[in-house]
Amino acid sequence: MTELERMRSGRLYHPGDDALSEARNQAKRLTWRYNQLDPTDWAGRTALLEELLGHLGEDSWIEPSFRCDYGVNITVGDAVFINYDCVFLDVAPISIGDRVLIGPRTGLYTAGHPIVPEVRDTGLEYGLPITLEDSVWLGGSVTVCPGVAIGQNSIVAAGSVVTKDIPPNVIAAGNPCRVLRPITDDDRAKWEAQRREYLQSQERG
């Protein structure tokens, strides 16, 4: 197997491989260009994101600055907003669903290193995928660790460190991140009432 194939399969691989090094350099070139562009050049930014990422959905946006390892291992669904200063280490796939909100300075880290120092010191590493399902909201400065999946509609509070899967339809927080409570029908009634009030205020002008 090539080092790229080993990386994508979750096996130990060496990141110093020439092909992997060039792929990372390409991502660095694209992210540097992205972060230097006029912030109102929507078309130019979108074109660069489409070149950088494995997939960019409709009406999705990443605020600069943005950093990643490869880019091609990141898929972004529709109507996603990723705020300032996020870092995605995508040695394994990062899958982001539709309508996901990601707060500033959030890190999605698929990269892992062997626990045993004698192996870690050789430079070998591995990656495990991260999945954010539809309508997930991550607050600012959240850290998501390798192999984690966060279920549909769930909220992770700012500053949390997510080391294990989070189920759908819950609010979670902490280091390590734990489920605090489900999102309830009372929550839905409260926020739907506020949305209706907002729409009525717009109709009144």
N, C-alpha and C positions, 0 to 999 in steps of 0.2 A: 504493500500500500504506500501511496505517497503521503507526505506529511499533511497535505491538505485533506486527503481522504481520512487519515487518522483523526485530524482535528474535527472534521464534520461528524465522525462516528462516535465521538466522546471518549476515544482512547487517548492515552498519553502520546504527545507529539512534541516536536521541537520547533519553537517559533522562529529560530534562526535560519530555517530553510529559505533558500533564495526565492522561491516562488511566493512563499508567504510574506517575506520581507518586502518584495515588490508590490504585492497586493496591499499591504499596510501603507506603503509609500504613496500609492495611488489614492487611497482614502485620505491620507494627510494632505495631499495636494488639493483634492476636491473640497475638504472641509476648510482648508485655509482660504481658498477662493470664496467659499460660501460665507465665511465669517468676515471677509473684507468687503463684500458687496454693499452697495447702497441699500440701507434697510427698507427702502420703499420700492426697490426693483423686484416686484413680485414675480414677474415672468422669469427673470434671470435666476432668482433663488429657486423657483420651482424646477427649472430645467436642471440646475445642479443637483437638487435632491433626487430627481428622477434618475440622474446618472450615477449618483452615489449609492442609493438604497436598492435593495432587492425589489421592493415595491413601494410606491407612494400612492395612497388612495386619493380620491377626489376631496377637495376642500380641506386638506390637511396641511399643517404648517409647523415648522420648527424655528423657534427664535434663536438667533445667534447669541453667544457662541455655542457651538455644538462640536462634540468630539466623538469619534468612534474608531474601532480597530480596522474594520473591513468595509462596513456599510452594506455590502451585498447580502449579508446575513440578517439584515433588519427588514421586516415587512411591516408596513404601516397601513391600517385600514382607512376608511372614509371619516372625514370630519374629526380628525385627531388634532389636538393642540399640545405641543411640547414647548415648555417655557424656557427661559434663559439658562445657559450654562450647564446643560445636561451632558452626561458622559455615558455612552453605551459601549461596553466592551463586548463585542459580538463575535467572539471566537466560536460560539455556538449560536443557533438561531435565536433571534429575539422577535417574537410575534406579537404585534399590537393590533387589537381589534378595532372596531368602529367606535367613534364618539368617545375615545379615551382622552382624559385630561391628565397631563403630567406636569407637576409643579417645578419651579426653578431649582437648579442644582441637584436634581435627582440623578442617581446612578443606577443603571441596570448592568450588572456585572455577571456575565456568564463564565468568566475565566476562573479556574481553580488551580491549586498547586498541591502536590503530594504532601501529606502530613509528615512523612518520614524525611528528615533533613538530608539524609544521604542520597535520596532520590531527587528531592527538591533542588538540591545544590547542583545537579547536573543540567538544570535549565528546562527539564521536561515539565509540561503542564497539560491541562485538559480543559474541556468546556462542557457545560450542561445548559440546556435551553431555558429561556425565560418566556413565559406566556402571560400577556395581559388580555383578558377577554373583553367583550364589548362593554362600553359604558363604565369602565373602571376609572376611578379618580385617585391619583397619587398626589399627596400634598408635597410641599417644598422639602427638599433635602432628604427625601426617602432613599434608602439603599435597598435594592433587591438583589439577593444573592443567587448563585448558580442553582439551576434546577427548579426554581420556584414558578408556580402558576397562581395567578390571582383571578378569582372567579368573577363572572359577569355581575356588573352593577356595584361591586364592592368598593369601599372607600378605605384608604390607608392614610392615617394622620401624618402630618408633617413631622419629619425627623425620625420616623420609624425605620427599623432595620428588619427586613423581611427575610427570615431564614427558612421558613416552611410555607407550604401552600396555604392560601387563604380561600375559603369557600365563597360561593356567590352570595350576594345580597346581605353583606354584613359590613359593620364598621370595625376597623382594627387599628391598633396603635401599640407603640412601645418598642423596646429593645431588650430582648427579641420581641418582634411584633406578635400580638395575640388578639383574638377576636374579643371585642368589647360587648357587642350586642348585634342583633339582626336589624336590618332596615324594615320598619313595620308599616302596617296600614295607617297608623296614626301619623307617621312621618309623611306618607304620601298625601294624606288628607290635608295636612298643614301646608305643604309646599304647593299642592294643586290649588288651594285657596289663594295663596299669595300670587300664583301665576295668573289666576282668573282676575284678581284685583289689578294686576299689572296690565293685562290686556284691556280691561275696562277703562283704565286710565288713559291708555293710548287711543281708544275709540273716542273718548271725551275731548282729546286734544289738550 
